[in-house]
Structures are given as C-alpha cells and as structure tokens.
C-alpha cells in the first residue's frame, strides 16, 4: 500500500500504533493517511470466544457432541471415554 511505504517495517501491520515523534518524522498521520481500525481485535476476539464456549452448555450441543464422538472415534476411544465418566 503506497500510504504505508514510508513507515518502518514493524509498523506496517499496525500503523495506528506509531508514536507521535515517529509520525512527525515520517510525515504520517494515523487516521488521516491511513484509517484507524474499525474493529478492536482483542475485544471482538474475547466476545467471540465467550459466545462460542457458552454454546457448550446447551443441551442440543451436548447431544450433537455425543453423536460426533460416536461417528468419528474408534470403539476403543469410546470405551475409554465411557469408563472416565
């Protein structure tokens, strides 16, 4: 991307993290020369993981889990799983 060409390599993937001093030196203004991120990756990742893991408690997911294990594991693995509880 031409607007990132002047940035030092470590900042190319996260140009909004450039320090004010470096921005002046590189004549780069975050939010003007390149947009700020639209999504906060850390927060959205946490929300997605929380939502995905919360599905494990649902009864239909538990039923599907046992069906998947039945179809995709060997008898030995199933016996071991049953013995564990």
C-alpha positions, 0 to 999 in steps of 0.5 A, spaced: 500 500 500 503 506 497 500 510 504 504 505 508 511 505 504 514 510 508 513 507 515 518 502 518 517 495 517 514 493 524 509 498 523 506 496 517 501 491 520 499 496 525 500 503 523 495 506 528 500 504 533 506 509 531 508 514 536 507 521 535 515 523 534 515 517 529 509 520 525 512 527 525 518 524 522 515 520 517 510 525 515 504 520 517 498 521 520 494 515 523 487 516 521 488 521 516 493 517 511 491 511 513 484 509 517 484 507 524 481 500 525 474 499 525 474 493 529 478 492 536 481 485 535 482 483 542 475 485 544 471 482 538 476 476 539 474 475 547 466 476 545 467 471 540 470 466 544 465 467 550 459 466 545 462 460 542 464 456 549 457 458 552 454 454 546 457 448 550 452 448 555 446 447 551 443 441 551 442 440 543 450 441 543 451 436 548 447 431 544 450 433 537 457 432 541 455 425 543 453 423 536 460 426 533 464 422 538 460 416 536 461 417 528 468 419 528 472 415 534 474 408 534 470 403 539 476 403 543 476 411 544 469 410 546 470 405 551 475 409 554 471 415 554 465 411 557 469 408 563 472 416 565 465 418 566 
